[in-house]
Amino acid sequence: SQKIEQNSEALNIQEGKTATLTCNYTNYSPAYLQWYRQDPGRGPVFLLLIRENEKEKRKERLKVTFDTTLKQSLFHITASQPADSATYLCALERGRQLTFGSGTQLTVLP
Amino acid sequence: NAGVTQTPKFQVLKTGQSMTLQCAQDMNHEYMSWYRQDPGMGLRLIHYSVGAGITDQGEVPNGYNVSRSTTEDFPLRLLSAAPSQTSVYFCASSVEFGQGAGGYTFGSGTRLTVV
């Protein structure tokens, strides 16, 4: 069956460091992969989309990589700030459905 | 520009009752979908629509109905509420699905408790 795993349920890092979140998938051949941010009590907010033929995508302090051979995406936040604390979700798009991982809760410590 | 609007924000139902969760978007998005989010389970797709008059089932459709009579609205109906349907429900829309045109815009959610 298709499965999406995000590296750990919780990740704590020190302010100023780079946070790296992992999204692994099995039994999928996604055309696109997306990353979202979700704050408590709110709906997810779209951050970045990367296509299967793209290796890397950047947006300000965010960087996403997509390795279809390893079936893995890495999501980096450089120069992290306490305001980056949230749950980050990866989602894979194929056919007419977008399937989400269960998320990684990131806490940036001041 | 309101984006995606969900009502109500909170609802308590008794087992067996029916209700409709409302979702409206003002961005002229063709694609709309409903998800439920449960602790440790992530977001799971209930139903989706690629345009007015077209709907299809997602991963967990049982116990829910949808219709799409207009581009703007995509209501989710619970036919006979069960405690297992206690969850947070999110509606989301997108310009066009499957083209990598961009991400989804989510509503703020409806927190439903079935007792």
Interface residues (C-beta under 8 A of the other chain):
Chain A: I4 A31 Y32 Q34 Y36 G41 R42 G43 P44 V45 F46 L47 L49 R51 L89 A91 E93 G95 R96 Q97 L98 T99 F100 G101 S102 G103
Chain B: V4 S33 Y35 G40 M41 G42 L43 R44 L45 Y48 V50 D56 G58 E59 F90 A92 F97 G98 G100 G102 G103 Y104 T105 F106 G107 S108 G109
